[in-house]
Amino acid sequence: MRSSSLEGLFISFEGIDGAGKSTHIAALADAFRLAGRTVTLTREPGGTPLAEKLRALVLNDAMDPLTESLLIFAARRDHLVSVIAPALDRCEVVLCDRFTDATFAYQGGGRGFKLDVLRTLETWVQGENSRQSKESSETLLQPHLTVWFDLSPEEAAQRLAGARLPDKFEAQPVEFFRRVAGGYEDRLQADPQRFARIDASQTREAVWNDVKQVFISKGWLS
């Protein structure tokens, strides 16, 4: 897929905590701005005042997996309607730190929650009226590209050790993150054309070079 400067781009960054995606999403935002594009840099859960309130609940409060999933998709709906869809309609580049793949990885893979329920919620939230002027109810609004920073849970845990007070997800055991990584792998296998898999075990410079090459190869950066 190639894009002219007149088209909106929706790009998500995915990976377990410690994979380095936040560092590189900021660098990519700078690269797009230097190329003359307007960038909306956002995150999930979050991105709006309401969604940030829901994020705080999801990351810190104990709840069952269904409640957790419902709150995440409620935050996503507000984020889509208030931020992502309008930015795409303005032909901006939207860079989002996590999106629905994270829900399937963390709640589906990590928590073992029912994938069919997550698929139903995905259809409700990303389908009808996600972009009222441009999308039909049968089409899910998904990222044009998802950059997956693939890193072993063991190495991620070493990077995070002592970095900050962990939230309830970061505090999970390594086996939880192995299941999360499996959830990401399943999403990639289901939609391989949408994913760019990055070896996040490399040096920061090597990872950034791989990220840049992905966007250069698609004609989105020169």
Disulfide bonds with the S-S distance in Angstrom:
none
